[in-house]
């Protein structure tokens, strides 16, 4: 059991699961035992899990205390920033997402591309050597051959809904699952708003989201009328309230609000995808699908450059209707061969590493292998801190879950677990194994990589090349 361990938590299943499972395959192939599972349970079970490398999705200020705990238990810590591809201006991104205290706790930080590497490096003076420009496994999924994993799902979606227009939304600051003021209130409690100016900035940003939300609602109604034979599918961000969209569109017979599974097969199955400031706009571009950016209003402060620049833009209902018609009439020629597309390719190359050549997953695993010392590897599975005492571990998990539940009841947030369930509705061994088998089939790799349930857990699984 001298193989190193890599712990990969999942917070938002629809966004992270497939990419992190793919990274797990590459890591297992390189000699790691990988523990993949729900973030909350992994946090609660951390002291019982084998020591190794904990790979987080953020270095925000809220992570510093947990990272210190990880290191006190004998782990190394690596991280990337899930929001590091699509962000506002660098100053706002650095203030909200990049904590020096958290960064100082990590041993390696993985950047999406050159732009993020420069931005983060500008704040972390003197320790830029921990930043590696690798790209992110989410982009690996969009490359051949791994995108082919989603073809069966895309075919099934087409059979149910095609032809359809996909509208992806990203208005959590206004239409949050817990209501309009939830993000501001939570960030204040976490100490992430350091001044009245910070709070005012966030409130104005929420107002901007609200205005954009109303424009997208109007667009949905217009497209419903303009294309009565076409289904309009609205896919809200995982943090958003689905019920709000459903209530607003319930009278439109060809409009559906659906938030199921990964966004990738839905993009692949759609005739055209519409968004504003959403990472799925980047994903649609890499997948070579027709993608439109609806920009009825604009803000130098609150608009994100990359996703809005990678699609054809529309600033009115008439223009968006015309572009949808064009995309549906001539999808193969919608974005090919133009000077604008050459500029988009160059921009994408600045923001996204590993679009060609070695995958981001391979580069990340290579860094992680270098990171591990002999001392960390030799810990492996130890009798007193690994998969023992399932009953005591489960009991501790119940206690740890009961404490935040009690706090939520006291604060009147009894819907908290419904929100957590929307973000991570559970994970089964069958799901994990199916994804691993699909990666094997499309790539011809990972022949002996298998999954097994991590004893004493409900949503954690070991991925390894032989047990």
C-alpha positions as CSV (number, residue, x, y, z in Angstrom):
1,X,0.0,0.0,0.0
2,X,2.9,2.4,-0.7
3,X,1.1,4.2,-3.5
4,X,0.4,7.9,-2.8
5,X,-3.2,9.0,-2.2
6,X,-5.0,11.8,-4.0
7,X,-8.2,13.2,-2.4
8,X,-10.5,14.9,-4.8
9,X,-13.7,16.4,-3.4
10,X,-16.8,17.3,-5.4
11,X,-19.0,20.3,-4.4
12,X,-21.2,20.8,-7.5
13,X,-21.8,17.5,-9.1
14,X,-23.1,18.6,-12.5
15,X,-20.1,20.9,-13.0
16,X,-17.3,18.8,-11.5
17,X,-18.0,15.1,-11.4
18,X,-17.0,14.1,-15.0
19,X,-13.8,16.2,-15.1
20,X,-12.6,15.1,-11.7
21,X,-13.3,11.4,-12.5
22,X,-11.2,11.9,-15.6
23,X,-8.4,13.4,-13.6
24,X,-8.8,10.4,-11.2
25,X,-8.2,8.0,-14.1
26,X,-5.0,9.8,-15.2
27,X,-3.8,9.8,-11.6
28,X,-4.6,6.2,-11.0
29,X,-2.8,5.3,-14.2
30,X,0.2,7.2,-12.8
31,X,0.2,5.2,-9.6
32,X,-2.1,7.1,-7.2
33,X,-5.0,5.7,-5.2
34,X,-7.6,8.4,-5.7
35,X,-10.4,9.1,-3.3
36,X,-13.2,10.9,-5.1
37,X,-16.4,11.9,-3.4
38,X,-18.7,14.5,-1.9
39,X,-16.9,17.5,-0.4
40,X,-19.0,17.7,2.8
41,X,-18.5,14.1,3.7
42,X,-14.8,14.2,2.8
43,X,-14.4,17.2,5.1
44,X,-16.1,15.3,7.9
45,X,-14.2,12.1,7.4
46,X,-10.8,13.8,6.8
47,X,-9.1,12.6,9.9
48,X,-10.0,9.0,9.0
49,X,-8.8,9.1,5.4
50,X,-5.3,8.2,4.3
51,X,-2.8,10.9,4.1
52,X,-1.7,12.3,0.8
53,X,-2.6,15.3,-1.4
54,X,-5.9,17.1,-0.9
55,X,-6.9,18.8,-4.2
56,X,-9.3,21.8,-3.7
57,X,-11.2,23.9,-6.2
58,X,-10.6,27.3,-4.5
59,X,-8.1,29.4,-2.6
60,X,-10.7,31.9,-1.3
61,X,-10.2,33.2,2.3
62,X,-12.8,30.7,3.6
63,X,-10.3,27.8,2.7
64,X,-7.4,28.9,4.9
65,X,-8.5,27.3,8.1
66,X,-9.4,24.0,6.5
67,X,-6.1,23.9,4.6
68,X,-4.2,24.3,7.8
69,X,-6.2,21.4,9.3
70,X,-5.3,19.3,6.2
71,X,-1.6,20.0,6.7
72,X,-1.7,19.4,10.4
73,X,-3.1,15.9,9.7
74,X,0.0,15.3,7.4
75,X,-1.5,16.0,4.0
76,X,-0.1,18.2,1.2
77,X,-2.6,20.6,-0.4
78,X,-3.0,21.5,-4.0
79,X,-5.7,23.7,-5.6
80,X,-7.0,25.4,-8.6
81,X,-9.7,28.1,-8.8
82,X,-12.9,26.9,-10.4
83,X,-13.9,30.5,-11.2
84,X,-10.5,31.3,-12.6
85,X,-11.5,31.0,-16.3
86,X,-14.4,33.5,-16.3
87,X,-14.1,36.5,-14.0
88,X,-14.6,40.2,-14.0
89,X,-11.7,42.7,-13.9
90,X,-8.5,41.4,-12.2
91,X,-8.8,43.5,-9.1
92,X,-12.3,42.2,-8.3
93,X,-11.2,38.6,-9.0
94,X,-8.2,38.9,-6.8
95,X,-10.2,40.4,-3.9
96,X,-13.0,37.9,-4.0
97,X,-11.2,34.6,-5.0
98,X,-7.5,34.8,-4.2
99,X,-6.5,34.8,-0.6
100,X,-2.8,35.1,0.2
101,X,-3.5,33.2,3.5
102,X,-5.0,30.3,1.6
103,X,-2.4,30.4,-1.1
104,X,0.4,30.2,1.5
105,X,-1.1,26.9,2.6
106,X,-1.0,25.2,-0.8
107,X,2.0,23.4,-2.2
108,X,0.9,23.8,-5.9
109,X,-1.7,26.0,-7.7
110,X,-2.9,25.1,-11.2
111,X,-3.9,27.9,-13.5
112,X,-6.4,27.6,-16.3
113,X,-4.1,29.5,-18.7
114,X,-1.7,32.4,-19.2
115,X,-4.2,35.1,-18.3
116,X,-5.0,33.6,-14.9
117,X,-1.4,32.8,-14.2
118,X,-0.4,36.4,-14.8
119,X,-3.3,37.8,-12.7
120,X,-2.7,35.5,-9.7
121,X,1.1,36.0,-10.0
122,X,0.6,39.7,-9.8
123,X,-0.8,39.3,-6.3
124,X,1.4,36.5,-5.0
125,X,4.8,38.2,-5.3
126,X,7.8,36.1,-4.4
127,X,6.1,32.7,-4.5
128,X,5.0,32.5,-8.1
129,X,7.0,29.2,-8.4
130,X,4.0,27.4,-6.9
131,X,1.8,28.4,-9.9
132,X,1.7,25.9,-12.8
133,X,0.0,26.8,-16.0
134,X,-1.6,23.4,-16.8
135,X,-5.2,24.1,-17.8
136,X,-8.1,22.3,-16.2
137,X,-9.6,18.8,-16.5
138,X,-13.0,20.4,-17.5
139,X,-11.4,21.4,-20.8
140,X,-10.0,17.9,-21.3
141,X,-13.6,16.6,-21.4
142,X,-14.3,18.8,-24.4
143,X,-11.4,17.5,-26.4
144,X,-11.3,14.4,-28.5
145,X,-11.6,11.6,-27.7
146,X,-13.2,12.3,-24.3
147,X,-16.0,14.4,-25.6
148,X,-17.3,11.2,-27.2
149,X,-18.2,10.0,-23.7
150,X,-21.2,12.3,-23.9
151,X,-22.5,11.2,-27.3
152,X,-24.9,8.6,-25.9
153,X,-26.4,11.1,-23.4
154,X,-26.6,13.8,-26.2
155,X,-28.4,11.3,-28.4
156,X,-30.9,10.5,-25.6
157,X,-31.5,14.2,-25.0
158,X,-32.1,14.8,-28.7
159,X,-34.7,12.0,-28.8
160,X,-36.6,13.6,-25.9
161,X,-36.3,17.3,-26.8
162,X,-34.8,18.0,-30.3
163,X,-34.8,20.3,-31.9
164,X,-34.1,22.7,-29.1
165,X,-32.5,26.0,-28.3
166,X,-30.5,25.9,-25.0
167,X,-30.4,29.0,-22.8
168,X,-27.8,28.8,-20.0
169,X,-28.2,31.4,-17.2
170,X,-25.8,32.6,-14.5
171,X,-27.7,35.0,-12.4
172,X,-27.1,33.6,-8.9
173,X,-26.5,37.0,-7.3
174,X,-30.2,37.9,-8.1
175,X,-32.0,34.6,-8.5
176,X,-30.3,32.6,-5.8
177,X,-31.8,29.4,-4.4
178,X,-32.0,31.1,-1.0
179,X,-33.2,34.4,-2.3
180,X,-31.9,37.8,-3.4
181,X,-29.9,38.7,-0.4
182,X,-28.3,35.4,0.4
183,X,-24.9,35.9,-1.2
184,X,-24.4,39.3,0.4
185,X,-25.5,38.0,3.8
186,X,-23.3,35.0,3.6
187,X,-20.2,36.9,2.4
188,X,-20.6,39.3,5.3
189,X,-20.8,36.4,7.7
190,X,-17.7,34.9,6.2
191,X,-15.8,38.2,6.5
192,X,-15.3,38.4,2.7
193,X,-16.8,41.9,2.5
194,X,-14.3,44.1,4.2
195,X,-15.9,47.5,3.8
196,X,-19.3,49.2,3.0
197,X,-17.9,49.8,-0.5
198,X,-17.4,46.0,-1.0
199,X,-21.0,45.4,0.0
200,X,-22.3,48.2,-2.3
201,X,-20.3,46.7,-5.2
202,X,-21.9,43.3,-4.7
203,X,-25.4,44.8,-4.3
204,X,-25.0,46.7,-7.6
205,X,-23.7,43.5,-9.3
206,X,-26.8,41.7,-8.1
207,X,-28.9,44.5,-9.5
208,X,-27.1,44.1,-12.8
209,X,-27.9,40.3,-12.7
210,X,-31.5,41.2,-12.0
211,X,-31.7,43.4,-15.0
212,X,-30.1,40.7,-17.2
213,X,-32.4,38.1,-15.8
214,X,-35.4,40.1,-16.9
215,X,-33.9,40.6,-20.3
216,X,-33.3,36.8,-20.6
217,X,-36.9,36.2,-19.5
218,X,-38.1,38.5,-22.2
219,X,-35.8,36.8,-24.8
220,X,-37.2,33.4,-23.8
221,X,-40.8,34.6,-24.4
222,X,-39.8,36.1,-27.7
223,X,-38.0,33.0,-28.9
224,X,-41.0,30.9,-27.8
225,X,-43.3,32.9,-30.1
226,X,-40.8,33.2,-33.0
227,X,-40.0,29.4,-33.0
228,X,-43.2,27.7,-31.9
229,X,-42.1,24.3,-33.3
230,X,-38.8,24.4,-31.4
231,X,-38.3,23.6,-27.7
232,X,-36.7,26.3,-25.6
233,X,-34.7,24.7,-22.7
234,X,-33.6,27.1,-19.9
235,X,-30.7,25.6,-17.8
236,X,-30.1,27.7,-14.7
237,X,-26.8,27.8,-12.9
238,X,-26.6,25.3,-10.0
239,X,-26.8,28.1,-7.5
240,X,-30.1,29.5,-9.0
241,X,-33.7,28.9,-8.1
242,X,-35.3,26.7,-10.7
243,X,-38.8,27.5,-9.4
244,X,-38.5,31.2,-10.3
245,X,-37.8,30.3,-13.9
246,X,-40.6,27.7,-13.9
247,X,-43.1,30.1,-12.5
248,X,-42.2,32.8,-15.0
249,X,-42.4,30.5,-18.0
250,X,-45.3,28.2,-17.0
251,X,-47.6,29.6,-19.7
252,X,-45.1,29.0,-22.5
253,X,-45.9,25.5,-23.8
254,X,-42.6,25.0,-25.6
255,X,-40.3,26.3,-22.8
256,X,-38.9,23.9,-20.3
257,X,-36.6,24.5,-17.2
258,X,-34.2,21.6,-16.8
259,X,-31.0,21.3,-14.8
260,X,-30.0,17.6,-15.2
261,X,-26.5,16.2,-15.4
262,X,-23.4,17.7,-17.0
263,X,-24.0,20.7,-19.3
264,X,-21.8,19.1,-22.0
265,X,-24.3,16.7,-23.6
266,X,-27.0,19.4,-23.5
267,X,-24.7,21.7,-25.4
268,X,-23.9,19.0,-27.9
269,X,-27.5,18.1,-28.4
270,X,-28.7,21.7,-28.9
271,X,-29.2,23.6,-32.2
272,X,-27.7,26.7,-30.6
273,X,-26.7,27.8,-27.1
274,X,-27.4,31.3,-25.7
275,X,-25.7,32.7,-22.6
276,X,-24.2,35.8,-21.0
277,X,-21.0,35.7,-19.0
278,X,-21.2,31.9,-18.5
279,X,-18.5,29.3,-18.6
280,X,-20.7,27.1,-20.7
281,X,-20.3,29.7,-23.4
282,X,-16.6,28.8,-23.4
283,X,-17.4,25.1,-23.3
284,X,-19.8,25.5,-26.3
285,X,-17.0,27.3,-28.2
286,X,-14.4,24.5,-27.5
287,X,-17.1,21.9,-28.6
288,X,-17.4,23.8,-31.9
289,X,-21.2,24.3,-31.3
290,X,-23.0,27.5,-32.4
291,X,-23.0,29.8,-29.4
292,X,-24.6,33.2,-29.0
293,X,-24.0,35.9,-26.3
294,X,-27.1,38.0,-25.6
295,X,-25.9,41.4,-24.5
296,X,-29.0,43.7,-24.2
297,X,-27.1,45.7,-21.6
298,X,-23.4,46.1,-21.1
299,X,-21.1,47.0,-18.2
300,X,-17.3,47.5,-18.2
301,X,-17.4,46.6,-14.5
302,X,-19.7,43.5,-14.5
303,X,-19.2,41.8,-17.8
304,X,-16.7,39.0,-18.3
305,X,-14.4,39.2,-21.3
306,X,-13.8,35.7,-22.4
307,X,-17.2,34.0,-22.6
308,X,-18.9,37.0,-24.2
309,X,-16.1,37.3,-26.8
310,X,-16.2,33.7,-27.9
311,X,-19.7,33.8,-29.3
312,X,-21.7,35.9,-31.8
313,X,-23.2,38.8,-30.0
314,X,-26.7,40.1,-30.1
315,X,-27.9,43.3,-28.4
316,X,-31.6,43.2,-29.1
317,X,-34.5,40.7,-29.4
318,X,-34.6,41.2,-33.2
319,X,-30.9,40.4,-33.6
320,X,-30.9,37.4,-31.3
321,X,-33.9,36.0,-33.2
322,X,-32.1,36.5,-36.5
323,X,-28.9,34.9,-35.3
324,X,-30.8,31.9,-33.9
325,X,-32.4,31.4,-37.3
326,X,-29.0,31.6,-39.0
327,X,-27.4,29.2,-36.6
328,X,-30.2,26.7,-37.1
329,X,-30.2,27.1,-40.9
330,X,-26.4,26.8,-41.4
331,X,-24.7,25.4,-38.2
332,X,-21.6,24.2,-40.0
333,X,-20.9,27.6,-41.5
334,X,-21.9,29.6,-38.5
335,X,-18.5,30.3,-37.1
336,X,-16.0,28.9,-39.6
337,X,-13.3,30.8,-41.6
338,X,-14.0,34.4,-40.4
339,X,-11.4,36.9,-39.2
340,X,-13.5,37.2,-36.1
341,X,-13.0,33.5,-35.4
342,X,-9.3,33.8,-35.8
343,X,-9.3,36.4,-33.1
344,X,-11.5,34.3,-30.9
345,X,-9.0,31.4,-31.3
346,X,-6.1,33.6,-30.2
347,X,-8.1,34.9,-27.2
348,X,-9.0,31.4,-26.2
349,X,-5.4,30.3,-26.3
350,X,-4.4,33.0,-23.9
351,X,-7.1,32.0,-21.4
352,X,-7.0,28.2,-21.8
353,X,-4.0,26.0,-21.6
354,X,-3.9,22.5,-23.0
355,X,-6.4,22.9,-25.8
356,X,-4.0,20.7,-27.8
357,X,-1.1,18.4,-27.0
358,X,-0.9,16.9,-23.5
359,X,-4.0,17.2,-21.5
360,X,-4.4,19.3,-18.4
361,X,-5.0,16.2,-16.4
362,X,-1.6,14.7,-17.4
363,X,0.2,18.0,-16.6
364,X,-1.5,18.2,-13.2
365,X,-0.7,14.6,-12.3
366,X,3.0,15.2,-13.3
367,X,3.2,18.1,-10.9
368,X,1.5,16.1,-8.1
369,X,4.0,13.3,-8.6
370,X,6.9,15.7,-8.2
371,X,5.2,17.2,-5.1
372,X,5.1,14.1,-3.1
373,X,8.1,13.4,-0.8
374,X,9.1,9.8,0.2
375,X,7.8,10.6,3.7
376,X,4.3,11.4,2.5
377,X,4.2,8.4,0.1
378,X,5.3,6.0,2.9
379,X,2.3,6.9,5.1
380,X,-0.1,5.2,2.8
381,X,-2.9,3.4,4.6
382,X,-2.2,3.4,8.4
383,X,-4.1,1.3,10.8
384,X,-5.1,4.2,13.0
385,X,-6.1,6.8,10.4
386,X,-7.5,5.1,7.4
387,X,-10.7,3.0,6.6
388,X,-11.2,1.7,10.1
389,X,-14.0,2.1,12.7
390,X,-16.9,2.6,10.3
391,X,-19.4,2.9,13.1
392,X,-17.4,5.5,14.9
393,X,-16.7,7.4,11.7
394,X,-20.4,7.4,10.8
395,X,-21.3,8.5,14.3
396,X,-18.9,11.4,14.0
397,X,-20.3,12.3,10.6
398,X,-23.8,12.5,12.1
399,X,-22.6,14.8,14.9
400,X,-20.7,17.0,12.4
401,X,-23.7,17.3,10.2
402,X,-26.0,18.0,13.2
403,X,-24.0,21.1,14.2
404,X,-24.5,23.1,11.0
405,X,-28.1,21.8,10.8
406,X,-28.8,23.3,14.2
407,X,-27.2,26.6,13.2
408,X,-29.4,26.7,10.1
409,X,-32.5,26.1,12.1
410,X,-31.5,28.9,14.6
411,X,-30.9,31.2,11.7
412,X,-34.0,30.3,9.9
413,X,-32.3,28.5,7.0
414,X,-34.1,25.2,7.1
415,X,-33.9,24.9,3.3
416,X,-30.1,24.6,3.4
417,X,-30.0,20.9,2.7
418,X,-32.3,21.2,-0.2
419,X,-29.8,23.6,-1.7
420,X,-26.9,21.3,-0.9
421,X,-28.8,18.4,-2.4
422,X,-29.3,20.5,-5.6
423,X,-25.6,21.0,-5.8
424,X,-24.6,17.4,-4.8
425,X,-27.5,15.0,-5.0
426,X,-25.4,12.0,-4.1
427,X,-23.1,9.7,-6.0
428,X,-23.1,5.9,-6.5
429,X,-20.5,3.3,-7.3
430,X,-22.4,2.4,-10.4
431,X,-22.2,6.0,-11.7
432,X,-18.5,6.2,-11.0
433,X,-17.8,2.9,-12.7
434,X,-19.9,3.7,-15.7
435,X,-17.9,6.9,-16.3
436,X,-14.6,5.1,-15.9
437,X,-15.7,2.4,-18.4
438,X,-16.8,5.1,-20.8
439,X,-13.3,6.8,-20.6
440,X,-11.7,3.4,-21.2
441,X,-13.8,2.8,-24.3
442,X,-13.3,6.1,-26.0
443,X,-9.6,6.5,-25.2
444,X,-8.2,3.0,-25.1
445,X,-6.4,3.9,-21.8
446,X,-7.0,3.2,-18.1
447,X,-7.4,-0.6,-18.8
448,X,-7.0,-1.7,-15.2
449,X,-8.5,1.3,-13.5
450,X,-11.4,0.4,-11.3
451,X,-13.6,1.9,-8.6
452,X,-14.6,0.7,-5.2
453,X,-16.6,2.1,-2.3
454,X,-14.6,3.7,0.4
455,X,-15.6,1.8,3.6
456,X,-17.5,3.8,6.2
457,X,-18.6,6.4,3.7
458,X,-21.8,7.1,1.6
459,X,-20.4,9.1,-1.3
460,X,-16.7,8.5,-1.4
461,X,-15.0,6.1,-3.8
462,X,-11.5,4.8,-4.4
463,X,-10.3,4.9,-8.0
464,X,-7.1,2.8,-8.5
465,X,-5.2,0.7,-11.0
466,X,-5.5,-2.5,-9.1
467,X,-6.3,-2.7,-5.4
